[in-house]
């Protein structure tokens, strides 16, 4: 059974800066949505992630999959306005080419 994709939203400046740093992993079907973000890094991360960048309308602009810890820069492209980070290879997020497919958590 496939988990429904859901994402915690990094609403504060501190939460956006911290991202997934310090976490050991994410449960299946869970991710982190970082608004107002066009680029990320994985320096200091403890696990590999998939990063999906979306434009202002919630449409996928770029998918950077299998990003290992230690990567200094990953850019989502000129139109990227937010990024959805999840554990690398999480099957719940494979069909997330539109943010309307993701349940946002408070």
LINPEUR-V783861 format. One record per pair of residues at least 24 apart in sequence whose C-alpha atoms are under 8 Angstrom apart, sorted by the first residue. I is the first residue (numbers start at 0). J is the second residue. Records with the same first field share a line. If there is no record, write none. Layout:
# LINPEUR-V783861
I: J / J
This chain:
# LINPEUR-V783861
1: 90 / 91
2: 27 / 28 / 91
3: 28 / 91 / 101 / 102
4: 28 / 29 / 30 / 91 / 92 / 100 / 101 / 102
5: 29 / 30 / 101 / 102 / 103 / 104
6: 30 / 31 / 32 / 83 / 101 / 102 / 103 / 104
7: 31 / 32 / 103 / 104 / 105
8: 32 / 33 / 34 / 103 / 104 / 105
9: 33 / 34
10: 34
19: 44
20: 44 / 45
21: 45
24: 86
25: 85 / 86
27: 86 / 89 / 91
28: 89 / 90 / 91 / 92
29: 85
30: 83 / 84 / 85 / 86
31: 83 / 84 / 85
32: 81 / 82 / 83 / 84
33: 81 / 82 / 83 / 84
34: 80 / 81 / 82
35: 80 / 81
36: 79 / 80 / 81 / 82
37: 74 / 75 / 76 / 77 / 78 / 79 / 80 / 81 / 82
38: 72 / 73 / 74 / 75 / 82
39: 71 / 72 / 73 / 74
40: 69 / 70 / 71 / 72 / 73
41: 66 / 67 / 68 / 69 / 70 / 71 / 72
42: 68 / 69 / 70 / 71
43: 68 / 69
44: 68 / 69
46: 86
47: 86 / 87
48: 84 / 85 / 86 / 87 / 88
49: 84 / 85 / 86 / 87 / 88
50: 82 / 83 / 84 / 85
51: 75 / 82 / 83 / 84
52: 79 / 80 / 81 / 82 / 83
53: 78 / 79 / 80 / 81 / 82 / 83 / 97 / 98
54: 78 / 79 / 80 / 81
55: 79 / 80 / 81
57: 97 / 98 / 99
58: 96 / 97 / 98
59: 95 / 96 / 97 / 98
64: 88
